[in-house]
Amino acid sequence: MCTRIYEVQQKIYQQLNDSALSASVYDYVPENTATPYVTFGTINSLSTSDKIAHGETVTLTIDVWSMSKGRKETVTIISEIEEALMIDIELDTADVLAQKIISREVFEEQYGLYHGEIEIEVMIDWNE
């Protein structure tokens, strides 16, 4: 296997669902789902593999959606996500070298719909 993107997403999903988030987490959001909820946005991978070692840096954007008045609910959920990810994920097929929060952003997507983004970087390596 050349990438571990999906395994990283699965483990983050599991860690978020096992925590006390005040919002549900979805990979696919069912129709008519009420806010607030959390989804996966962009997932990017940069290979760090060479002839000797295998690895990659996976960057995930986790999106928070809220129709609460103002940004407070969105920021609170972002803080809960950070708290849940203070402990590095554990992968079955690779070792996590580092896991960190890269950035956070909260903005009004459209009138009354607030969108928060938290970007996470996970550096991993594995043996073939």
C-alpha positions as CSV (number, residue, x, y, z in Angstrom):
1,M,0.0,0.0,0.0
2,C,1.4,3.4,-1.0
3,T,-0.7,5.7,1.2
4,R,-2.3,5.5,4.6
5,I,-4.7,8.5,4.1
6,Y,-7.8,6.5,4.7
7,E,-6.5,4.8,7.8
8,V,-5.5,8.2,9.3
9,Q,-9.0,9.5,8.6
10,Q,-10.6,6.4,10.1
11,K,-8.5,6.7,13.3
12,I,-9.2,10.4,13.7
13,Y,-12.9,9.7,13.1
14,Q,-12.8,7.0,15.8
15,Q,-11.0,9.2,18.2
16,L,-13.4,12.1,17.7
17,N,-16.4,9.8,18.2
18,D,-14.9,8.3,21.3
19,S,-14.5,11.8,22.8
20,A,-17.2,14.0,24.4
21,L,-17.8,16.3,21.3
22,S,-20.9,18.3,21.4
23,A,-21.5,17.6,17.7
24,S,-21.8,14.5,15.6
25,V,-19.0,13.5,13.3
26,Y,-19.7,12.4,9.7
27,D,-17.7,11.3,6.6
28,Y,-21.0,11.5,4.7
29,V,-23.7,13.8,6.1
30,P,-27.2,12.4,5.8
31,E,-29.9,14.7,4.3
32,N,-31.6,17.0,6.7
33,T,-29.0,16.6,9.4
34,A,-29.3,19.4,12.0
35,T,-26.3,21.5,12.9
36,P,-23.9,21.5,14.7
37,Y,-22.0,18.7,13.1
38,V,-18.4,17.9,12.0
39,T,-17.2,16.6,8.7
40,F,-13.9,15.8,6.9
41,G,-12.8,18.4,4.4
42,T,-9.7,18.3,2.3
43,I,-7.2,15.4,2.9
44,N,-3.8,15.8,1.4
45,S,-0.7,13.5,1.5
46,L,2.9,14.4,0.8
47,S,5.1,11.3,0.3
48,T,8.3,11.1,2.4
49,S,9.2,7.7,1.0
50,D,12.6,6.9,-0.7
51,K,14.4,3.7,-1.6
52,I,15.0,2.9,2.1
53,A,12.1,4.2,4.1
54,H,8.3,4.6,3.6
55,G,6.3,7.4,4.9
56,E,4.1,10.4,4.3
57,T,2.7,13.6,5.9
58,V,-1.1,13.6,5.9
59,T,-2.8,16.9,6.3
60,L,-6.6,16.8,7.1
61,T,-9.1,19.6,7.4
62,I,-11.9,19.0,9.8
63,D,-14.9,21.2,9.2
64,V,-17.4,22.4,11.8
65,W,-20.9,23.6,10.8
66,S,-23.1,25.6,13.0
67,M,-26.2,27.7,12.6
68,S,-26.0,29.0,16.2
69,K,-26.0,32.8,16.6
70,G,-22.4,33.9,16.3
71,R,-19.2,32.0,16.3
72,K,-19.1,30.8,19.9
73,E,-20.5,27.3,19.2
74,T,-18.1,26.8,16.3
75,V,-15.1,27.8,18.4
76,T,-16.2,25.6,21.3
77,I,-16.4,22.6,19.0
78,I,-13.0,23.4,17.5
79,S,-11.6,23.4,21.0
80,E,-13.2,20.1,21.8
81,I,-11.7,18.6,18.6
82,E,-8.2,19.9,19.7
83,E,-8.7,18.4,23.1
84,A,-9.7,15.0,21.6
85,L,-6.6,15.0,19.4
86,M,-4.1,15.9,22.1
87,I,-3.3,12.2,22.2
88,D,-1.7,10.9,19.0
89,I,-3.8,8.4,17.0
90,E,-2.5,4.9,16.8
91,L,-2.4,3.3,13.3
92,D,-2.4,-0.4,12.6
93,T,-0.1,-0.3,9.6
94,A,2.3,2.6,10.4
95,D,3.9,4.5,13.2
96,V,2.9,8.1,14.0
97,L,6.0,10.3,14.3
98,A,4.2,13.5,15.0
99,Q,0.7,14.9,15.1
100,K,-0.1,18.6,15.5
101,I,-2.7,21.3,14.9
102,I,-1.6,23.5,12.0
103,S,-4.3,26.2,11.9
104,R,-7.8,27.1,12.8
105,E,-10.3,29.4,11.1
106,V,-13.9,30.4,11.7
107,F,-16.0,32.4,9.2
108,E,-19.6,33.0,8.1
109,E,-20.2,30.7,5.1
110,Q,-23.5,32.4,4.4
111,Y,-25.9,34.4,6.5
112,G,-26.4,32.4,9.7
113,L,-24.2,29.4,8.8
114,Y,-20.8,29.4,10.5
115,H,-18.0,27.3,9.2
116,G,-15.0,26.4,11.3
117,E,-11.9,24.6,9.9
118,I,-9.1,23.0,11.9
119,E,-6.1,21.6,10.0
120,I,-4.2,18.7,11.4
121,E,-0.9,17.3,10.3
122,V,0.1,13.7,10.9
123,M,3.6,12.5,10.0
124,I,3.9,8.7,9.7
125,D,6.3,6.0,8.5
126,W,6.1,2.2,8.0
127,N,8.0,-0.8,6.8
128,E,7.0,-2.8,3.7
